[in-house]
Amino acid sequence: MNQNEYQTKIQSFYSRNKRMPTYSEMMKLFNFKSKNAVARVIEKLVDAGMVAKDHLGRLIPTQAFGDIPMLGLVTAGLPASVEEELVDTINLEDLLIGKKELTYMLEVDGDSMIDAHIQKGDTVIVEKTNFAKDGDIVIAEIDGEFTMKYLRKKGEKAWLEPANKNYKPIYPTHSLNVVAKLKAVIRKY
């Protein structure tokens, strides 16, 4: 096995168990007969930055631990030949989350944003803010109720606009407050 295969086995264990494996568990994962062999592999993985150790010597994931390989481009037009080649790795948390302390996720319920490619059952990642510009997709409190829509502004006037022709824009009677701005949409297939 090479370092990437060892790291993949550790990551799989971490995904299943929500913790890093012990040396005894890694003996089984790697089919080793001694903890010394595990220690040598871990030393190489630490040197490569694939895993780390805390102040007590326990194994902990590094930031690179959650990276997913980026293999290149795929054509969405006419078919073209593609060679699979590791171009880079991407950490999904770094890609999707700007300010972790201000970020949260919501499940979408309803169909008022389908023309923006946001549908019921999708998960949206939003960042808390009270500022957004015209055209941003926001989570807003309008007259005491919360919804996700496009924020529209013209001069001092602001309203919410759905992305579905079956719904009308929503104009505030009393108040319109932006509470978060859309950062990403996640859809599982």
Legacy VTK file of the C-alpha trace (Angstrom):
# vtk DataFile Version 3.0
C-alpha trace
ASCII
DATASET POLYDATA
POINTS 189 float
0.000 0.000 0.000
1.101 3.577 -0.592
0.542 6.622 1.644
-2.670 7.629 -0.143
-4.148 4.164 0.411
-3.312 4.305 4.133
-4.818 7.783 4.366
-7.957 6.611 2.522
-8.401 3.733 4.992
-8.021 6.129 7.937
-10.460 8.611 6.357
-13.022 5.852 5.768
-12.715 4.790 9.405
-13.083 8.429 10.492
-16.198 8.889 8.320
-17.845 5.770 9.745
-16.887 6.249 13.404
-16.538 10.044 13.715
-13.135 9.567 15.380
-9.615 8.604 14.439
-8.635 4.909 14.770
-6.391 3.635 17.537
-3.106 1.890 16.711
-4.782 -1.493 17.403
-7.591 -0.625 14.997
-5.060 0.488 12.364
-3.276 -2.879 12.696
-6.523 -4.482 11.488
-7.160 -1.786 8.829
-3.695 -2.201 7.331
-3.373 -5.974 7.954
-0.275 -5.444 10.103
0.926 -7.751 12.850
2.565 -5.074 15.029
1.896 -1.593 16.332
5.478 -0.726 15.416
4.618 -1.131 11.709
1.613 1.151 12.230
3.840 3.712 13.977
6.194 3.800 10.969
3.285 4.394 8.565
1.849 7.106 10.829
5.248 8.797 11.011
5.344 8.961 7.196
1.755 10.269 7.040
2.572 12.951 9.642
5.691 13.982 7.678
3.563 14.226 4.516
0.967 16.374 6.331
-1.801 13.824 5.783
-2.484 13.403 9.519
-1.149 15.011 12.694
-0.700 14.251 16.380
-1.992 16.263 19.305
0.092 17.208 22.374
-0.584 13.745 23.866
0.547 11.923 20.721
-2.962 10.953 19.616
-3.780 10.920 15.925
-5.831 13.884 14.670
-6.939 14.871 11.161
-5.182 17.740 9.401
-6.891 20.384 7.312
-5.869 18.404 4.217
-7.654 15.375 5.708
-10.998 16.433 4.228
-9.603 17.164 0.783
-11.222 15.561 -2.224
-9.192 14.981 -5.399
-9.857 17.343 -8.321
-9.280 15.254 -11.424
-9.797 17.877 -14.124
-12.614 19.037 -16.381
-15.591 17.222 -17.845
-17.311 18.473 -20.979
-21.000 19.304 -20.637
-21.304 19.963 -24.374
-20.213 17.573 -27.095
-18.399 14.463 -25.835
-14.617 14.742 -25.678
-11.850 12.444 -24.542
-10.567 13.095 -21.038
-7.588 11.635 -19.263
-7.996 11.241 -15.517
-5.175 13.113 -13.854
-4.898 14.477 -10.344
-4.970 18.236 -10.892
-5.327 19.328 -7.275
-7.235 18.599 -4.104
-10.051 20.701 -2.702
-11.272 20.922 0.860
-15.068 21.230 0.696
-15.216 23.211 3.913
-12.770 25.784 2.520
-14.695 25.902 -0.755
-18.173 26.307 0.725
-17.648 28.068 4.056
-16.170 31.536 4.381
-16.783 32.438 8.012
-17.463 29.241 9.951
-18.756 31.046 13.046
-21.430 32.797 10.927
-22.358 29.832 8.719
-25.261 27.436 9.044
-27.307 25.089 6.862
-31.031 24.902 6.167
-33.177 22.392 4.304
-35.312 23.948 1.573
-39.075 23.508 1.772
-41.176 24.838 -1.100
-40.755 25.617 -4.779
-40.569 29.412 -4.994
-36.862 29.342 -5.988
-36.892 26.556 -8.609
-35.880 28.861 -11.479
-32.746 29.655 -9.438
-32.137 25.861 -9.376
-33.040 25.588 -5.688
-35.698 22.990 -4.976
-37.464 21.276 -2.107
-35.096 18.940 -0.245
-31.933 20.826 -1.197
-29.613 21.968 1.567
-28.470 25.574 1.479
-25.394 26.960 3.184
-25.961 30.515 4.361
-23.857 33.099 6.145
-25.388 35.391 8.768
-25.407 39.024 7.712
-27.775 41.968 7.798
-26.416 43.400 4.543
-27.096 42.212 1.007
-27.185 43.895 -2.356
-29.848 43.893 -5.058
-30.021 40.450 -6.682
-28.549 38.456 -3.776
-30.448 35.385 -2.628
-31.150 35.923 1.054
-32.866 34.513 4.084
-35.049 37.381 5.229
-37.571 38.147 7.923
-40.498 39.924 6.318
-43.340 41.094 8.561
-42.426 38.498 11.198
-42.001 35.486 8.876
-38.847 33.975 7.358
-38.300 33.049 3.719
-35.593 32.638 1.071
-35.883 34.867 -2.000
-33.984 37.308 -4.200
-33.541 40.661 -2.494
-34.601 43.511 -4.767
-33.811 47.171 -4.087
-34.737 50.359 -5.892
-33.773 53.529 -4.088
-35.025 53.232 -0.503
-37.558 50.532 -1.418
-36.748 46.838 -0.849
-38.793 43.696 -1.496
-38.390 39.948 -2.030
-38.755 38.269 -5.385
-39.295 34.540 -5.946
-37.645 32.564 -8.747
-40.872 30.944 -9.899
-43.410 32.638 -12.177
-46.269 31.121 -10.151
-45.419 33.396 -7.196
-45.644 37.163 -6.854
-43.037 39.486 -5.303
-43.455 40.090 -1.570
-43.506 43.709 -0.415
-43.156 44.377 3.315
-46.077 45.890 5.170
-44.046 46.621 8.307
-40.496 45.266 8.124
-37.952 43.530 5.929
-34.687 42.394 7.536
-31.975 40.353 5.855
-30.645 37.722 8.285
-28.378 35.653 6.008
-27.047 35.422 2.472
-26.942 32.264 0.337
-23.421 30.845 -0.153
-24.054 27.391 -1.665
-26.713 24.852 -2.603
-26.160 21.143 -2.014
-28.266 18.532 -3.755
-27.802 14.804 -3.238
-28.763 12.363 -5.951
LINES 1 190
189 0 1 2 3 4 5 6 7 8 9 10 11 12 13 14 15 16 17 18 19 20 21 22 23 24 25 26 27 28 29 30 31 32 33 34 35 36 37 38 39 40 41 42 43 44 45 46 47 48 49 50 51 52 53 54 55 56 57 58 59 60 61 62 63 64 65 66 67 68 69 70 71 72 73 74 75 76 77 78 79 80 81 82 83 84 85 86 87 88 89 90 91 92 93 94 95 96 97 98 99 100 101 102 103 104 105 106 107 108 109 110 111 112 113 114 115 116 117 118 119 120 121 122 123 124 125 126 127 128 129 130 131 132 133 134 135 136 137 138 139 140 141 142 143 144 145 146 147 148 149 150 151 152 153 154 155 156 157 158 159 160 161 162 163 164 165 166 167 168 169 170 171 172 173 174 175 176 177 178 179 180 181 182 183 184 185 186 187 188
